[in-house]
Amino acid sequence: MASLGSEAEREPLLGPGSPGSREWDVVETQEHYRSRWRSVRILYLTMFLSSVGFSIVIMSIWPYLQKIDQTADASFLGWVIASFSLGQMVASPLFGLWSNYRPRKEPLIVSIFISVAANCLYAYVHVPAAHNKYYMLIARGLVGFGAGNVAVVRSYIAGATSLQERTSAMANTSTCQALGFILGPETTDEVHNPEGSIDQVAVVATNVLFFVVLFIFALFETILTPLTMDMYAWTQEQAVLYDGIILAVLGVEAVIVFMGVKLLSKKIDERAILLGGLVVVWVGFFILLPWGNEFPKVQWQDLHNSSIPNTTFGEIIIDLWNSPREDHSEQPTGCPIEQAWCLYTPVIHLAQFLTAAVLVGIGYPACNVMSYTLYSKVLGPKPQGMYMGWLSASGSAARILGPVFISHVYTYLGPRWAFSLVCGIVVLTISLMGAVYRRLVAFSVRYGRIQE
C-alpha cells in the first residue's frame, strides 16, 4: 500500500470522496481528470490575485512607512521590503513538508488566513502609539510567510501533470501492474518510499539553476531605471514611464515565449532549451557591456564632492517612489558625478540596451519554465511539497540578493563591472549545467519506465 504522503499527493483539492481521493487507484479517470484540473485553474486564479495584491501594496510601502513612523529611514525600508521574501523563504519548505503528509487543503487554508491577518495588521499599523515601523516589518514578514503556499501550489500542479503522464503511459503499456510498471523489487520500493531514490545531485543543481535565473532577472528589473536615467539623461518621470512600457512589452514577450517553449519542448530536449536560454541571457548581458568612445551626459549641478555616497538599496527605491512628487523640470539629468565611473565609462546606446532587453526577455522565461519543469520531472511520482518548498525558498533568496548585489556593484563600479560579473555568473551556471546534464532526466526515464 502506498504511504500516507503518496496518497495525500494524489488527493484533489475539491474535497474528500471525490475521484482521486485515497479510495481511488493511481490510474486517473476522466472525472478525476476534470476535477483535478478544475482545482488547478482555481489555484491559478488564486496566485494571480495574490500577485496583483502584491503589486498594489508594494508601491505604497514607503509613503505609508513615512506617515506612520518618522524615525524610519532608508535602511529600514530595505528591511521591510526584504521581509516579504525572507518570510516566504522560511515558510515555503514548511508548507511543502506539511503538504507531503497531510491533505493540501490544510496548509493552503492556514496560509490564506495568515495572509488575511497579516494584511489586516498592515492596514492598522498606524494605530499603536509607538514602534509602528516594527509592526509594519512584522506585517510584511507575515504576508511573505503566507505567500509560502506557492510551494504547495507548485507541487499540486506538478503532481497533476505527473499523474496525467503516468496515466497515459500506463494506458499504452501492457506490462504494468495496478500501481505501476514492472520495475523489479528495488524500483517498486522506490515508488512506495516518498523520500528515497531521488537523485539529490540533480535536485541541488536544479535549485541552483532556478536561483540564478531569478537572481538575474531580479537584478535586471532593479537596474533598469537607474541605468536608463544615467545613460540617456531621462528624468525620473520619463524613466518610470518608458521603463514601464519596456517591462510591459517584455511581459507580452514572455507570454509568447512560454507558448513557444511548450511547442518546442515536444521536439527538443528540455535540457537543451534550458541551456539555450542561458546562452541567450549571456548574450543579452554581454551586449550591455559599454563599448566605444562616446560617454554619457554627466550631472555637474549640485556637486558638493567627488566621493561616492553610501547609497543603500532602500534609498534607491525611495528615489523611484518619490519621483511623482518632485519637480522634474528643475532636476539635473544624466550620470551623477558622484559615481566616478561616469567620467570614463562609455555610454550604452539605446539600440544596444533594447536589443539586450529583448534577449533577456526571451532567455529568462525559457529558463524559468524549463528549470521548474525539469525539477518536477526529476522528483517524479513522489510527494513534492517539501522539495517545491526548497525551490520557492531559493527563488525568494534570489529576489533578496539580486537587487542588493546589482545596486551596490553598479553604484560603486559601474555597468562594465556589473554586467561583466553577471556574464561570469551565467558562464559558471552553464558550466554547472554541463556537468550535471546527464543527470537532469525524468524519474521515469532514470528507472527505465519510458525511453528518453
GISULLIN-V461595 format. One line per field, one symbol per residue. phi: phi as a letter, one per 40 degrees, with the letter a starting at -180 (. if undefined). psi: psi as a letter, one per 20 degrees, with the letter a starting at -180 (. if undefined). burial: I if it has 9 or more other ideal C-beta (glycine too) atoms within 8 Angstrom, else O. A space follows every 10 residues. Layout:
BEGIN
phi=???
psi=???
burial=???
END
This chain:
BEGIN
phi=.ccdcccccc cccchcgcdg cccccccccc ccdccccccc cccdcccccc cccccccccc ccccccccac ccbcccddcc cccccccccc cdcccccdcc bbdcdccccc cccccccccc cccbcccdca gcccccdccc cccccccccc cccccccccc cccccccccc cbbccbbcbi ccbgcccccc ccccbcgccc cccccccccc dcccdccccc cccdcdcccc cbfccccccc cccccccccc cccccccdcc ccccccbbdc cccccccccc cccccccccc bgbcbccbcb cfcbaccccc ccccccccdc ccdcbbcccb ccbhcccccd cccbcccccc cccccccccc cccccccccc cccccccccg cbdbdccccc cccccccccc cdcccccccc ccbgcccdcc ccdccccccc cccccbdccc bcdcccbgcb cc
psi=pqrhghghhi prijqqirpi aiiqrhpprh gggggghggg hghggghghg hghghghhii gghgghhhoi ipahhhghhg ghhghgghhg hghghgggih irqhhghggg hghgggghhg ghhkiigqhr khhhhhgggh hhghghiiih gggghgghhg gghgghgggh hjpimqahja roirhghghh hhoiiripoh ghggghgggg ggghgghghg hgigghghhg hjkqrhgggg gghggghggh gghggggggh hghhiihqph hhggghghgg gghghhhipp rajpqqppoi qkphrjqpqm prhhhghghg hihijqohhj pqrapphhnh ihijpqqoqg hgghgggggh hggghggghh ggghghhhhb lrpjgghhgh ghhhhghhig hghgghhggg ghhrhggghg hgggghghgh gghhhjgiim qqghghjjgq q.
burial=OOIOIIIIII IIIOOOOIII IOOIOIOIOO OIIOIIIIII OIIOOIIOOI OOIIOOIOOO IIOIIIOIIO OIOIOIIIII IIIIIIIIII IIIIIIIIII IIOIOIIIOO IIIIIIIIIO IIOOIOOOOO OIIOIIIIII IIIIIIIIII IIIIIIIIII IIIIIIIOII OOOOOOOOOI IOIOOOIIII IIIIOOOIOO OIIOIIIIII IIIIIIIIII IIIIIIIIII IOOIIIIIII OIIOOIIOII OOIIOOIIOO IOOIIOOOOI IOIIIIIIII IIIIIIIIII OOOOIIOIIO OOIOOOOIOO IIIIIIIIII IIIOOOOIOO IOIIIIIIIO IIOOIIIIOO OIIIIIIIII IIIIIIIIII IIIIIIIIII IIIIIIIIII IIIIIIIIII IIIIIIIIII IOIIIIIIII IIIOIIIOII OIIOOIIOII IIIIIIIOIO OO
END
